[in-house]
């Protein structure tokens, strides 16, 4: 037997028994879903501050979020973790506006870093601060990302000199928070403890300076860490959970709405847990499984969702050639895909090849799916893209999982699944969570590092003008954040000032970033897609992935910046790049390389168990100019004297965790050290700072 197969039952969602007061539905709608009505009611309840909606993927959480904006003129700021999801939700919001036809005609605007820069340049606006204020003044519904939301509430974008003189601390955040009454955070489960802590700091800042606002978190997987923090301070929250309220059924019932169609889910056996195994399976089965499905099921739409951009790029021409005789379009959607291609790919592709840009919440109509999954949440997220829309005769998915996970599901003692099983989605999701494998949640981060960002917020609240404007805010924020995180702000101040005194401001910058400061990001000019518009060939991408997967040429900074300007681009996002490269192709075989550092004290650094600001790093792959750029840069990092494979296995590190092999010997084939960068360095330190050095392992019980 080469494959295991199970069938997932359809899912039906309970309708609301009555419409909430003040809601009138479009004429062709019969009712709201139960969770949509409950979410709307919670948003109107003055005794509730935070709402969590945990409805299943495909059950209309977006309408639950925007219903108040369409019916009650609730000004709304919504955040989305990926640009693709933001684009998808902009279409959703515009669709609701067309359906509900609100009398106040809310203006909807989508904003990310690139859009903001373009808006500023086009309209000759003097600063990002003025650009953000302009957009807030002219958008009743503003869709952005949580990064921008965080930086607004971390007092970025303000105009200040080196002495800290300039804009008042509330110049921007007060404007934003006064404008909007509802703040939405979609798919927030994709984030880890640093982002959760940063958003909590922002919520508490809003609570104590502009009270009465509502916060809505949309995720099929509720965030227990955030709920714990809210409980610690008594912030009132409500969980809208259709599963616990038996608001889902798996057989048709009159009046219930079908939100998922039955799916055949197939698990290929004997896939090795290696980088090439899934890629090879796709290549080997491109005709016999993937193409044949489209030949036998005409009018089908499909997607292949992988972890590696390079894998997508290498597969794209193979599938384009394979599908062309059928007149079918094969498109890509990855972090390196230009905006024009991204905007068209989801709707126009017959087969879409993508990465995490399309697996987080994007609603596209497919009946065939092949996917990898880095962890249980990632599996559920990606599998949730399939079976959301009717109009197909059959729905089929292939889950490309390592053999040891398939064995846990189907073969080992007390395995939960049998070949041929028929299973409901809720039970199946719980099985995946229980048997997939452990991924670290870094629960010590808020106490160790997250509290430093809290101290920075508290510092701003204690400034003279802020004390005058919000006399109780600093004290109340201090009480709440100490309860929530279990910290002492006095100790966090000491940690903050120690880093400043030791000339380690870069560490503080890393703590105050949202997803990390991208120290290893390079400016790239991408020539691999000949149809891409010139402007969209200028991109940002991280060095380790480039070294592993791409063919490239060196470009000097002045030439790169000048050409970007000629293309009509704002060059701010490229100014701090590590180096500048021209991508010319993709490697068929992944490059084997490591970081190298010739410092004599490397072993002592590894033993220290501390986050460092390190200089003198090189890479054993690539061209000399890249190592030269690395050597000159001060990098926030953490060095461990355990090798990378050991750490990943022992600690359950996420797949894209920035930890790499490191050696003090250029020819070393088994690098003894691991180096983590940026936010990953802070996270890793919270896990292993207390470990004894490897040479003292005998002391460890």
C-alpha positions as CSV (number, residue, x, y, z in Angstrom):
1,X,0.0,0.0,0.0
2,X,1.5,3.3,-1.1
3,X,-1.1,5.7,0.4
4,X,-3.5,6.0,3.3
5,X,-6.8,7.7,2.6
6,X,-9.6,9.1,4.8
7,X,-12.7,11.1,4.0
8,X,-13.7,14.3,5.8
9,X,-17.5,14.8,6.3
10,X,-19.2,18.0,5.2
11,X,-19.8,20.7,7.8
12,X,-23.0,22.7,8.4
13,X,-23.2,25.8,10.5
14,X,-26.1,26.7,12.8
15,X,-28.1,29.8,11.8
16,X,-28.9,32.5,14.3
17,X,-32.4,32.1,15.8
18,X,-33.1,35.9,15.5
19,X,-31.4,38.9,14.0
20,X,-29.7,41.3,16.5
21,X,-31.4,44.6,17.0
22,X,-30.3,47.1,14.4
23,X,-29.2,44.6,11.7
24,X,-31.0,44.4,8.4
25,X,-29.8,41.8,6.0
26,X,-29.6,42.0,2.2
27,X,-32.8,40.8,0.5
28,X,-31.2,37.6,-0.7
29,X,-29.9,36.5,2.7
30,X,-32.0,34.4,5.0
31,X,-30.1,34.7,8.2
32,X,-26.7,35.2,10.0
33,X,-24.7,32.3,11.3
34,X,-25.0,31.8,15.1
35,X,-21.4,33.0,15.7
36,X,-21.9,36.1,13.6
37,X,-24.9,37.2,15.6
38,X,-23.2,36.5,18.9
39,X,-20.1,38.4,17.8
40,X,-22.2,41.4,16.9
41,X,-24.0,41.3,20.2
42,X,-20.7,41.1,22.1
43,X,-19.4,44.1,20.2
44,X,-22.5,46.1,21.4
45,X,-22.1,45.0,25.0
46,X,-20.4,47.7,27.1
47,X,-19.3,45.1,29.7
48,X,-17.0,43.3,27.2
49,X,-13.6,44.6,26.1
50,X,-12.2,41.8,24.0
51,X,-13.9,39.2,21.8
52,X,-12.4,35.9,20.5
53,X,-14.3,34.4,17.5
54,X,-13.1,30.8,17.0
55,X,-15.5,29.8,14.2
56,X,-14.1,27.2,11.7
57,X,-12.4,28.3,8.5
58,X,-15.0,29.2,5.9
59,X,-17.8,30.0,8.3
60,X,-17.8,33.8,7.7
61,X,-15.7,35.3,10.5
62,X,-15.0,38.2,8.2
63,X,-18.7,39.2,8.1
64,X,-18.8,38.8,11.9
65,X,-16.0,41.4,12.0
66,X,-17.4,43.9,9.5
67,X,-21.2,43.7,10.3
68,X,-21.0,46.5,12.8
69,X,-19.2,48.7,10.3
70,X,-21.9,48.0,7.7
71,X,-24.9,48.5,10.0
72,X,-23.9,50.8,12.9
73,X,-21.2,53.0,11.4
74,X,-18.5,51.5,13.6
75,X,-15.2,52.9,12.4
76,X,-12.9,49.9,12.1
77,X,-9.1,49.3,11.9
78,X,-8.4,45.7,10.9
79,X,-5.0,44.0,10.8
80,X,-3.9,41.0,8.7
81,X,-0.5,39.2,9.1
82,X,0.1,38.8,5.3
83,X,-0.3,41.2,2.4
84,X,-2.2,38.6,0.5
85,X,-4.8,38.2,3.3
86,X,-5.1,42.0,3.5
87,X,-5.8,42.1,-0.2
88,X,-8.3,39.3,0.1
89,X,-10.1,41.0,3.0
90,X,-10.3,44.3,1.2
91,X,-12.3,42.5,-1.5
92,X,-14.5,41.0,1.2
93,X,-15.1,44.3,2.8
94,X,-16.0,46.0,-0.5
95,X,-18.3,43.1,-1.2
96,X,-20.1,43.6,2.1
97,X,-20.4,47.3,1.3
98,X,-22.0,46.4,-2.1
99,X,-24.4,44.0,-0.4
100,X,-25.5,46.1,2.7
101,X,-25.4,49.5,1.0
102,X,-24.7,51.4,4.2
103,X,-26.1,55.0,4.0
104,X,-22.9,56.5,5.4
105,X,-20.9,55.0,2.5
106,X,-17.8,54.0,4.5
107,X,-14.5,54.5,2.7
108,X,-12.2,51.4,2.7
109,X,-8.5,51.6,2.3
110,X,-5.7,49.0,2.5
111,X,-2.3,50.1,3.8
112,X,1.0,48.3,4.2
113,X,4.6,49.6,4.3
114,X,5.0,49.6,0.5
115,X,1.6,51.2,-0.1
116,X,2.3,53.9,2.5
117,X,5.7,54.7,0.9
118,X,4.1,55.0,-2.6
119,X,1.2,57.1,-1.2
120,X,3.7,59.5,0.4
121,X,5.8,59.8,-2.7
122,X,2.8,60.2,-5.1
123,X,1.1,62.8,-3.0
124,X,4.3,64.6,-1.9
125,X,3.5,64.1,1.8
126,X,6.4,65.1,4.0
127,X,6.5,62.0,6.4
128,X,5.1,58.6,7.2
129,X,3.4,60.3,10.2
130,X,1.4,62.7,8.0
131,X,0.7,59.8,5.6
132,X,-0.8,57.7,8.3
133,X,-2.9,60.6,9.6
134,X,-4.1,61.3,6.1
135,X,-5.3,57.7,5.6
136,X,-6.9,57.6,9.0
137,X,-8.8,60.8,8.4
138,X,-10.1,59.5,5.1
139,X,-10.8,55.8,5.9
140,X,-13.8,54.6,8.0
141,X,-12.4,51.1,7.4
142,X,-8.7,50.9,7.4
143,X,-7.0,47.5,6.6
144,X,-3.4,47.3,7.6
145,X,-1.0,44.8,9.2
146,X,-0.2,44.3,13.0
147,X,3.3,45.6,12.4
148,X,2.1,49.1,11.6
149,X,-0.4,48.9,14.4
150,X,2.3,48.0,16.8
151,X,4.8,50.7,15.6
152,X,2.1,53.4,16.0
153,X,1.7,52.3,19.6
154,X,5.4,52.0,20.2
155,X,5.8,55.7,19.3
156,X,7.5,55.2,16.0
157,X,6.9,57.5,13.0
158,X,7.3,60.5,15.3
159,X,9.6,63.4,14.4
160,X,12.2,63.7,17.1
161,X,15.8,64.7,17.3
162,X,18.6,62.8,19.1
163,X,17.7,64.5,22.4
164,X,14.2,63.2,22.1
165,X,12.7,66.6,21.4
166,X,9.9,67.0,18.9
167,X,6.4,65.4,18.5
168,X,4.5,64.7,21.6
169,X,4.2,60.9,22.3
170,X,0.5,60.9,21.5
171,X,0.7,62.8,18.3
172,X,-0.1,59.7,16.2
173,X,-1.5,57.0,18.4
174,X,-4.2,59.3,19.9
175,X,-5.3,60.3,16.3
176,X,-5.6,56.7,15.3
177,X,-7.3,55.5,18.5
178,X,-9.8,58.4,18.5
179,X,-10.7,57.6,14.9
180,X,-11.5,53.9,15.4
181,X,-13.8,52.1,17.8
182,X,-13.1,48.5,16.8
183,X,-9.7,46.9,16.3
184,X,-9.6,43.6,14.5
185,X,-6.8,41.0,14.6
186,X,-7.3,38.3,12.0
187,X,-5.5,34.9,12.0
188,X,-3.6,36.0,15.1
189,X,-2.7,32.4,16.0
190,X,0.2,32.6,13.4
191,X,2.1,34.8,15.8
192,X,4.3,33.9,18.8
193,X,4.9,35.3,22.2
194,X,6.8,38.5,21.1
195,X,3.9,39.6,18.9
196,X,1.3,38.7,21.6
197,X,3.2,40.8,24.2
198,X,3.5,43.8,21.8
199,X,-0.2,43.7,21.0
200,X,-1.0,43.4,24.7
201,X,1.1,46.5,25.4
202,X,-0.8,48.4,22.7
203,X,-4.2,47.3,24.1
204,X,-3.3,48.5,27.6
205,X,-2.0,51.8,26.2
206,X,-5.3,52.3,24.4
207,X,-7.3,51.2,27.5
208,X,-5.6,53.8,29.7
209,X,-5.5,56.7,27.2
210,X,-8.6,56.2,25.0
211,X,-11.0,53.9,26.9
212,X,-14.1,52.3,25.6
213,X,-12.5,50.6,22.5
214,X,-13.3,47.0,21.4
215,X,-10.8,44.4,20.3
216,X,-11.8,41.4,18.2
217,X,-9.5,38.4,17.5
218,X,-10.5,36.1,14.7
219,X,-8.9,32.6,14.7
220,X,-10.1,29.0,14.5
221,X,-7.3,28.4,17.0
222,X,-7.7,30.7,20.1
223,X,-4.5,32.1,21.7
224,X,-4.3,30.8,25.2
225,X,-1.3,33.0,26.1
226,X,-3.2,36.2,25.4
227,X,-6.3,34.9,27.2
228,X,-4.0,34.2,30.2
229,X,-2.7,37.7,30.2
230,X,-6.2,39.2,29.9
231,X,-7.4,37.1,32.8
232,X,-4.4,38.2,35.0
233,X,-5.6,41.8,34.8
234,X,-9.3,41.2,34.8
235,X,-9.8,42.6,31.3
236,X,-13.3,41.4,30.3
237,X,-13.3,39.0,27.3
238,X,-15.8,36.7,25.6
239,X,-15.1,33.7,23.5
240,X,-17.5,33.0,20.7
241,X,-17.0,29.2,20.2
242,X,-19.4,27.4,17.9
243,X,-17.8,24.0,18.6
244,X,-18.5,24.1,22.3
245,X,-22.1,25.3,21.6
246,X,-22.7,22.5,19.2
247,X,-23.2,25.0,16.4
248,X,-21.7,22.6,13.8
249,X,-23.2,19.4,12.4
250,X,-21.8,16.9,9.9
251,X,-25.1,15.9,8.2
252,X,-27.5,18.1,6.5
253,X,-30.2,19.8,8.6
254,X,-32.9,22.1,7.4
255,X,-31.8,25.8,7.6
256,X,-28.2,25.1,8.4
257,X,-25.6,26.4,6.0
258,X,-23.0,24.2,4.4
259,X,-19.6,25.7,5.0
260,X,-17.4,22.7,4.0
261,X,-17.8,20.0,1.4
262,X,-16.6,16.4,1.8
263,X,-12.9,15.9,1.0
264,X,-10.8,12.8,0.3
265,X,-7.5,13.3,2.1
266,X,-4.6,11.1,1.0
267,X,-1.3,10.6,2.9
268,X,1.5,9.3,0.8
269,X,3.7,6.9,2.7
270,X,7.5,6.7,3.1
271,X,8.3,10.3,2.6
272,X,11.6,11.0,4.3
273,X,11.8,14.1,6.6
274,X,14.2,15.8,4.2
275,X,14.1,19.0,2.2
276,X,14.0,17.2,-1.2
277,X,11.6,14.4,-0.4
278,X,8.3,16.3,-1.0
279,X,9.7,18.1,-4.0
280,X,10.7,14.8,-5.6
281,X,7.3,13.3,-4.9
282,X,5.6,16.2,-6.7
283,X,7.9,15.9,-9.7
284,X,7.4,12.1,-9.8
285,X,3.6,12.4,-9.6
286,X,3.1,15.5,-11.6
287,X,1.6,13.6,-14.5
288,X,0.2,10.4,-12.9
289,X,-1.7,12.2,-10.1
290,X,-1.8,16.0,-10.5
291,X,-2.3,16.3,-14.2
292,X,-4.6,13.3,-14.4
293,X,-6.9,14.8,-11.8
294,X,-7.4,17.8,-14.0
295,X,-7.9,15.6,-17.1
296,X,-10.5,13.5,-15.3
297,X,-12.2,16.4,-13.5
298,X,-12.6,19.2,-16.0
299,X,-13.2,22.8,-14.7
300,X,-11.2,21.9,-11.6
301,X,-9.0,24.4,-9.7
302,X,-6.1,23.5,-7.6
303,X,-3.2,24.6,-5.4
304,X,0.2,23.3,-4.3
305,X,1.3,25.0,-1.0
306,X,4.9,24.5,0.0
307,X,7.3,25.7,2.6
308,X,10.1,26.8,0.2
309,X,9.9,29.6,-2.3
310,X,12.8,28.0,-4.2
311,X,10.8,24.8,-4.6
312,X,7.8,26.8,-6.0
313,X,10.1,28.6,-8.4
314,X,11.6,25.4,-9.7
315,X,8.3,23.6,-10.1
316,X,6.5,26.5,-11.8
317,X,8.0,26.1,-15.4
318,X,7.6,22.3,-15.1
319,X,3.9,22.6,-14.4
320,X,3.4,25.4,-16.9
321,X,4.8,23.2,-19.6
322,X,2.7,20.2,-18.4
323,X,-0.6,22.1,-18.2
324,X,-0.2,24.3,-21.3
325,X,-1.6,21.6,-23.8
326,X,-4.8,21.6,-21.7
327,X,-5.1,25.3,-22.0
328,X,-4.8,25.6,-18.2
329,X,-3.0,28.5,-16.4
330,X,-0.3,27.8,-13.8
331,X,0.6,30.8,-11.6
332,X,2.7,31.5,-8.6
333,X,2.1,33.4,-5.3
334,X,5.1,33.6,-2.9
335,X,7.0,36.2,-0.9
336,X,9.1,36.9,-4.0
337,X,6.1,37.3,-6.3
338,X,5.4,40.8,-7.5
339,X,2.2,42.6,-6.6
340,X,0.7,42.4,-10.1
341,X,1.1,38.7,-10.3
342,X,-0.1,38.2,-6.7
343,X,-3.3,40.2,-7.4
344,X,-4.2,38.1,-10.4
345,X,-2.9,34.7,-9.4
346,X,-5.6,33.6,-6.9
347,X,-8.5,34.3,-9.3
348,X,-6.9,33.4,-12.6
349,X,-4.9,30.3,-11.9
350,X,-6.2,26.8,-12.7
351,X,-3.3,25.5,-10.6
352,X,-1.7,27.9,-8.1
353,X,1.8,27.3,-6.6
354,X,2.4,29.2,-3.4
355,X,3.9,29.4,0.0
356,X,2.7,30.9,3.3
357,X,1.4,34.0,1.5
358,X,-1.7,32.0,0.5
359,X,-2.2,29.6,3.4
360,X,-3.3,32.2,6.0
361,X,-7.0,32.9,5.6
362,X,-7.1,33.5,1.8
363,X,-10.4,32.4,0.4
364,X,-9.9,30.8,-3.0
365,X,-12.1,28.4,-4.8
366,X,-10.3,25.1,-5.3
367,X,-11.2,21.4,-5.3
368,X,-7.6,20.0,-5.4
369,X,-4.8,20.6,-3.0
370,X,-1.2,19.3,-2.4
371,X,0.4,20.7,0.7
372,X,3.3,20.5,3.1
373,X,2.9,21.5,6.8
374,X,5.5,22.6,9.3
375,X,3.3,22.0,12.4
376,X,-0.2,21.1,13.4
377,X,-1.5,24.7,13.1
378,X,0.1,25.0,9.7
379,X,-1.6,21.7,8.6
380,X,-5.0,22.8,9.7
381,X,-4.6,26.2,8.1
382,X,-3.5,24.9,4.7
383,X,-6.0,22.0,4.6
384,X,-8.7,24.6,5.5
385,X,-8.2,26.2,2.0
386,X,-10.0,23.2,0.4
387,X,-13.7,22.4,0.3
388,X,-15.0,25.9,1.1
389,X,-16.9,26.4,-2.1
390,X,-19.5,24.3,-4.0
391,X,-19.7,23.8,-7.7
392,X,-17.3,20.8,-7.9
393,X,-18.1,17.0,-8.1
394,X,-15.1,16.0,-6.0
395,X,-12.6,17.4,-3.6
396,X,-9.2,15.8,-3.1
397,X,-6.1,16.6,-1.1
398,X,-2.6,15.1,-0.7
399,X,-0.8,15.8,2.6
400,X,2.9,15.5,2.2
401,X,4.0,14.6,5.7
402,X,7.2,12.9,7.0
403,X,6.9,9.2,7.4
404,X,7.1,9.3,11.2
405,X,4.0,11.5,11.4
406,X,2.1,9.3,9.0
407,X,3.1,6.3,11.2
408,X,1.8,8.0,14.3
409,X,-1.5,8.6,12.6
410,X,-2.0,5.2,11.0
411,X,0.5,2.6,12.3
412,X,1.9,2.8,15.8
413,X,0.1,1.5,18.9
414,X,-3.2,3.3,19.6
415,X,-3.0,5.1,16.3
416,X,-6.1,7.3,15.9
417,X,-6.8,6.7,12.1
418,X,-7.5,3.8,9.9
419,X,-7.2,3.7,6.1
420,X,-10.7,4.4,4.7
421,X,-12.0,6.2,7.8
422,X,-14.8,8.7,7.5
423,X,-14.1,11.5,10.0
424,X,-15.5,14.9,10.9
425,X,-13.2,17.9,10.7
426,X,-13.3,18.9,14.3
427,X,-12.3,15.4,15.5
428,X,-9.7,15.3,12.8
429,X,-8.2,18.6,13.7
430,X,-7.9,17.5,17.3
431,X,-6.1,14.3,16.2
432,X,-3.6,16.4,14.1
433,X,-2.9,18.6,17.1
434,X,-2.4,15.7,19.4
435,X,-0.1,13.6,17.1
436,X,1.8,16.0,14.9
437,X,4.6,17.0,17.2
438,X,5.6,19.7,19.7
439,X,6.3,23.3,18.6
440,X,7.8,25.6,21.2
441,X,5.6,28.6,22.2
442,X,8.4,30.5,24.0
443,X,6.3,31.3,27.0
444,X,9.2,32.7,29.0
445,X,9.8,35.5,26.4
446,X,7.2,38.0,27.8
447,X,8.8,37.9,31.2
448,X,12.4,37.9,30.0
449,X,12.3,40.3,27.0
450,X,8.7,41.4,26.3
451,X,8.6,43.4,29.5
452,X,11.3,45.7,28.1
453,X,9.0,47.0,25.4
454,X,6.4,47.5,28.2
455,X,9.0,49.6,30.0
456,X,9.5,51.7,26.9
457,X,5.8,52.4,26.7
458,X,5.7,53.2,30.4
459,X,8.6,55.7,29.9
460,X,6.6,57.6,27.3
461,X,3.6,57.7,29.6
462,X,5.7,59.2,32.3
463,X,6.8,62.2,30.2
464,X,5.6,65.6,31.4
465,X,3.2,66.3,28.5
466,X,1.8,62.7,28.7
467,X,1.3,63.0,32.5
468,X,-0.6,66.2,32.0
469,X,-2.8,64.7,29.3
470,X,-3.3,61.3,30.9
471,X,-2.6,61.7,34.6
472,X,-3.5,58.2,35.7
473,X,-2.3,56.3,32.6
474,X,1.3,55.5,33.7
475,X,0.3,54.1,37.1
476,X,-2.6,52.1,35.7
477,X,-0.5,50.7,32.8
478,X,2.2,49.7,35.3
479,X,-0.2,47.9,37.5
480,X,-1.8,46.0,34.6
481,X,1.3,45.0,32.8
482,X,3.0,43.8,35.9
483,X,0.0,41.6,36.7
484,X,-0.4,40.4,33.1
485,X,3.3,39.4,32.5
486,X,4.3,38.6,36.1
487,X,7.1,41.1,35.9
488,X,8.6,44.1,37.8
489,X,8.9,47.2,35.6
490,X,11.6,48.4,37.9
491,X,13.7,45.3,36.9
492,X,12.8,45.8,33.2
493,X,14.1,49.4,33.5
494,X,17.3,48.1,34.9
495,X,17.7,45.6,32.1
496,X,16.9,48.4,29.6
497,X,19.4,50.8,30.9
498,X,22.1,48.1,31.3
499,X,21.8,47.4,27.5
500,X,22.1,51.1,26.8
501,X,25.1,51.5,29.0
502,X,26.8,48.5,27.5
503,X,26.3,50.0,24.0
504,X,23.8,47.2,23.1
505,X,21.0,49.5,21.8
506,X,20.6,47.1,18.9
507,X,19.3,44.5,21.3
508,X,16.6,47.0,22.5
509,X,15.8,47.8,18.9
510,X,15.2,44.0,18.3
511,X,13.0,43.8,21.4
512,X,10.9,46.7,20.2
513,X,10.5,45.3,16.7
514,X,7.4,43.4,15.9
515,X,8.6,40.4,13.8
516,X,12.3,41.1,14.1
517,X,14.5,43.7,12.6
518,X,15.5,41.7,9.5
519,X,19.3,42.1,10.0
520,X,20.1,39.7,7.2
521,X,17.7,41.1,4.6
522,X,19.2,41.9,1.2
523,X,18.0,44.2,-1.6
524,X,17.5,42.1,-4.7
525,X,16.8,42.7,-8.3
526,X,14.9,39.6,-9.5
527,X,15.3,38.7,-13.2
528,X,13.7,35.2,-12.9
529,X,10.3,36.3,-14.1
530,X,10.6,38.0,-17.5
531,X,6.9,39.1,-17.5
532,X,7.3,41.0,-14.2
533,X,6.9,44.8,-14.3
534,X,10.3,46.6,-13.8
535,X,9.2,48.3,-10.5
536,X,8.3,44.9,-9.0
537,X,11.6,43.4,-9.6
538,X,13.1,45.3,-6.7
539,X,12.5,43.3,-3.6
540,X,13.8,42.4,-0.1
541,X,14.8,38.8,0.8
542,X,16.9,37.2,3.5
543,X,20.5,36.1,2.9
544,X,20.4,32.5,4.2
545,X,17.6,31.6,1.8
546,X,19.5,33.3,-1.1
547,X,22.7,31.4,-0.2
548,X,20.9,28.1,-0.1
549,X,18.6,28.3,-3.1
550,X,19.5,31.0,-5.6
551,X,22.0,31.9,-8.3
552,X,23.0,35.6,-8.0
553,X,25.4,38.3,-8.9
554,X,26.8,41.2,-6.8
555,X,25.4,44.7,-7.2
556,X,27.0,47.7,-5.5
557,X,24.6,49.8,-3.4
558,X,24.9,53.0,-5.4
559,X,24.0,51.3,-8.7
560,X,21.1,49.4,-7.0
561,X,19.6,52.5,-5.4
562,X,20.0,54.6,-8.5
563,X,18.3,52.0,-10.7
564,X,15.5,51.7,-8.1
565,X,15.0,55.4,-8.2
566,X,14.8,55.4,-12.0
567,X,12.1,52.7,-11.8
568,X,10.1,55.2,-9.7
569,X,10.5,53.5,-6.4
570,X,10.8,55.0,-2.9
571,X,14.2,53.7,-1.8
572,X,13.7,53.9,2.0
573,X,13.1,50.2,2.5
574,X,16.4,49.3,0.7
575,X,18.7,51.7,2.5
576,X,19.5,49.4,5.4
577,X,19.9,46.2,3.4
578,X,22.9,44.0,4.3
579,X,23.9,43.9,0.6
580,X,22.5,44.1,-2.9
581,X,22.2,41.1,-5.3
582,X,20.8,40.3,-8.7
583,X,18.9,37.0,-8.8
584,X,19.4,35.1,-12.0
585,X,18.2,31.6,-11.3
586,X,17.4,28.8,-8.8
587,X,19.7,26.0,-7.7
588,X,18.5,22.4,-8.6
589,X,20.4,21.2,-5.5
590,X,20.4,23.2,-2.3
591,X,23.7,24.7,-1.4
592,X,25.3,23.2,1.8
593,X,26.9,26.1,3.7
594,X,27.4,27.5,7.2
595,X,28.3,30.7,9.0
596,X,32.0,31.1,10.0
597,X,33.6,33.2,12.7
598,X,37.4,33.1,13.4
599,X,37.2,34.8,16.8
600,X,39.2,33.1,19.4
601,X,36.6,33.7,22.1
602,X,33.8,32.0,20.2
603,X,33.6,29.1,22.7
604,X,33.4,31.6,25.6
605,X,30.6,33.5,23.9
606,X,28.7,30.2,23.4
607,X,29.2,29.3,27.1
608,X,28.0,32.7,28.3
609,X,24.3,32.0,27.6
610,X,23.7,35.7,26.6
611,X,22.4,37.6,23.6
612,X,25.3,39.3,21.9
613,X,26.1,42.1,19.4
614,X,28.6,40.3,17.3
615,X,30.9,41.5,14.5
616,X,33.2,39.5,12.1
617,X,30.8,36.9,10.8
618,X,31.3,35.3,7.4
619,X,29.5,32.7,5.2
620,X,31.2,29.7,3.6
621,X,29.1,30.0,0.5
622,X,28.7,32.8,-2.0
623,X,31.0,35.5,-3.1
624,X,33.6,37.4,-1.1
625,X,31.6,40.6,-1.1
626,X,28.8,38.9,0.9
627,X,31.2,37.8,3.6
628,X,32.7,41.3,3.5
629,X,29.2,42.8,4.2
630,X,28.6,40.4,7.0
631,X,32.0,41.1,8.6
632,X,31.3,44.8,8.8
633,X,27.8,44.5,10.4
634,X,27.0,44.4,14.1
635,X,24.5,41.5,14.4
636,X,22.2,40.8,17.4
637,X,22.7,37.0,17.9
638,X,22.8,34.2,20.3
639,X,25.5,31.5,20.0
640,X,25.0,28.0,21.5
641,X,27.6,25.2,21.8
642,X,25.0,22.6,20.7
643,X,24.6,21.9,17.0
644,X,21.6,23.0,15.1
645,X,20.0,19.6,14.6
646,X,20.2,18.9,18.3
647,X,18.6,22.2,19.2
648,X,15.8,21.9,16.7
649,X,14.9,18.4,17.8
650,X,15.2,19.0,21.6
651,X,13.5,22.4,21.7
652,X,10.8,22.0,19.0
653,X,11.9,25.1,17.1
654,X,9.5,26.3,14.3
655,X,10.6,25.6,10.7
656,X,11.5,29.2,9.8
657,X,13.3,29.9,13.1
658,X,16.5,31.9,12.2
659,X,19.0,29.4,13.7
660,X,22.0,28.3,11.5
661,X,25.1,26.2,11.8
662,X,28.2,28.0,12.9
663,X,31.9,27.0,13.1
664,X,35.2,28.6,13.9
665,X,36.9,26.4,11.3
666,X,36.2,27.1,7.6
667,X,36.6,23.4,6.6
668,X,34.5,22.0,9.4
669,X,31.9,19.5,8.0
670,X,30.1,19.1,11.4
671,X,29.8,22.7,12.8
672,X,29.6,22.4,16.6
673,X,27.8,25.7,17.2
674,X,24.4,27.2,16.4
675,X,23.8,30.9,15.8
676,X,20.4,32.5,16.0
677,X,19.8,36.1,14.8
678,X,17.5,38.9,15.8
679,X,14.2,38.0,17.5
680,X,15.1,34.4,17.2
681,X,18.2,35.0,19.3
682,X,16.0,36.5,22.0
683,X,13.6,33.6,21.9
684,X,16.4,31.0,21.9
685,X,18.1,32.6,24.9
686,X,14.9,32.3,27.0
687,X,15.0,28.5,26.4
688,X,18.7,27.6,27.0
689,X,20.4,30.5,28.9
690,X,20.6,28.2,32.0
691,X,22.1,25.2,30.3
692,X,25.5,24.1,31.3
693,X,28.2,24.3,28.6
694,X,28.4,21.1,26.6
695,X,31.8,20.2,28.1
696,X,30.0,20.1,31.5
697,X,27.1,17.9,30.4
698,X,27.8,15.5,33.1
699,X,26.3,18.0,35.5
700,X,23.0,18.0,33.8
701,X,20.4,15.6,35.1
